[in-house]
Amino acid sequence: MKLLVPSLITLATVGIAAAATESTHLAGRENKTPGPPGYTTVEDNDKAMDHATRCAHRSLGFFLTALRARKAGDSGFEVKKAFVDGKTVEHIWIGSLTFDGKNFHGKVNNKPLDVRTARLGQTVTVAPGEISDWMFVKSGKLMGGYTTRVLYARLSPRDKAEFNKEADFKIE
């Protein structure tokens, strides 16, 4: 996913603006197979993805409140972070999430396909300004997941059906 979002300029990974290749994972689960529907590329000037990332940043307070409360029926708390490897950027979901009041801590939840700077299961720290999305499941429904919603809307009917079969949540 090639992504230029003003709110991400503060990322520690400043190389994002110069990225030649960027990709993203659709949902916060390890892909069973590489390629669609779990993985896709997006161009720099993708206004829908830029908007999705802005929405994730604006609503981060809601996510933090839910993460701290962890009510019955809430599960799958994850944030998405850009990992940079030279000119390649891959946005990957981070699961097993905690928040210490300053940063998120968790484990890489997707097998990276384009970058070598992250690996499945690796423990990472993510500052709130570094996230490109957040999500959790509330009583079987996706909360947040703004980039996931954009990518889901672009899937073919066959890929949507496959995604719906594999996902443990509904997108409404």
Sequence and secondary structure as in RCSB ss.txt:
>XXXX:A:sequence
MKLLVPSLITLATVGIAAAATESTHLAGRENKTPGPPGYTTVEDNDKAMDHATRCAHRSLGFFLTALRARKAGDS
GFEVKKAFVDGKTVEHIWIGSLTFDGKNFHGKVNNKPLDVRTARLGQTVTVAPGEISDWMFVKSGKLMGGYTTRV
LYARLSPRDKAEFNKEADFKIE
>XXXX:A:secstr
     GGGTT S GGGGG SEEEEESSSS  SSSSTTSEEE  TT HHHHHHHHHHHHTHHHHHHHHHH  TTEE
EEEEEEEEEETTEEEEEEEEEEEE SS EEEEE S  SS SS  TT EEEE GGGEEEEEEEETTEEEE HHHHH
HHHTS HHHHHHHHHH SSB  
